Amino acid sequence: MLTGASPSLSIEALTGSTVEIREFHVETAPDTVLIAVLEDGGLISYRRADGSCLHTLNTAEGFSRKLSQLGIRLS
């Protein structure tokens, strides 16, 4: 768990330069959804209109479930 992080912390700062970040606009989320696939799950971040972010780190099971809820299919 990451506590005390600034809402301005980017997904790129969390994942590093070697992780691909994919951007989605979905009807079920008012914010831009940013996805990073990680070794045992993934990071789903929501970028708000003001530029701040909410990051959620997920296990493989939780990542799959949340992507399904958002209607996002990764190839």
VMD Tcl script that draws the C-alpha trace (Angstrom):
set ca {
  {0.00 0.00 0.00}
  {1.20 3.48 -0.84}
  {0.19 6.08 1.72}
  {0.82 9.79 1.83}
  {1.49 10.11 -1.90}
  {0.60 13.31 -3.68}
  {-2.44 13.15 -6.01}
  {-0.13 14.64 -8.65}
  {2.01 11.47 -8.66}
  {1.78 10.04 -12.18}
  {1.32 6.41 -13.12}
  {4.63 6.64 -15.00}
  {6.40 7.68 -11.78}
  {4.98 4.59 -10.07}
  {5.71 2.05 -12.79}
  {8.91 3.29 -14.40}
  {9.75 3.84 -18.03}
  {9.72 0.18 -19.13}
  {6.04 -0.50 -18.38}
  {3.51 0.22 -21.13}
  {0.68 2.52 -20.04}
  {-2.57 2.21 -21.98}
  {-5.26 4.89 -21.88}
  {-9.00 4.27 -22.09}
  {-12.15 6.35 -22.07}
  {-15.08 4.22 -20.92}
  {-18.72 4.99 -20.26}
  {-18.59 3.43 -16.80}
  {-15.89 5.81 -15.52}
  {-16.07 9.61 -15.57}
  {-12.27 9.88 -15.56}
  {-9.61 8.72 -18.03}
  {-8.56 5.18 -17.14}
  {-4.85 4.33 -17.32}
  {-3.79 0.68 -17.28}
  {-0.39 -0.84 -16.53}
  {-0.06 -4.63 -16.65}
  {2.36 -5.85 -13.98}
  {3.86 -9.25 -13.20}
  {1.21 -10.42 -10.73}
  {-1.68 -8.09 -11.51}
  {-1.85 -4.51 -12.58}
  {-2.24 -0.87 -11.78}
  {-5.45 0.94 -12.70}
  {-5.26 4.70 -12.38}
  {-7.98 7.26 -12.85}
  {-6.81 10.63 -14.15}
  {-9.25 13.36 -13.16}
  {-10.00 16.51 -15.16}
  {-7.78 18.56 -12.82}
  {-4.80 16.27 -13.58}
  {-4.77 14.51 -10.22}
  {-4.76 10.71 -10.12}
  {-6.24 7.93 -8.05}
  {-4.14 4.75 -8.28}
  {-5.35 1.24 -7.49}
  {-2.90 -1.66 -7.32}
  {-4.56 -5.00 -7.96}
  {-3.73 -8.68 -7.67}
  {-4.14 -10.71 -10.88}
  {-7.66 -11.73 -9.85}
  {-8.70 -8.23 -8.78}
  {-7.16 -6.69 -11.91}
  {-9.10 -9.03 -14.17}
  {-12.33 -8.43 -12.27}
  {-11.96 -4.63 -12.35}
  {-11.11 -4.58 -16.07}
  {-14.25 -6.62 -16.70}
  {-16.34 -4.20 -14.62}
  {-14.94 -1.29 -16.65}
  {-15.62 -3.10 -19.92}
  {-11.94 -3.06 -20.88}
  {-10.48 -5.98 -22.83}
  {-6.72 -6.17 -23.20}
  {-5.32 -8.10 -26.14}
}
mol new
graphics top color blue
foreach p $ca { graphics top sphere $p radius 0.5 }
foreach p [lrange $ca 0 end-1] q [lrange $ca 1 end] { graphics top cylinder $p $q radius 0.2 }
display resetview
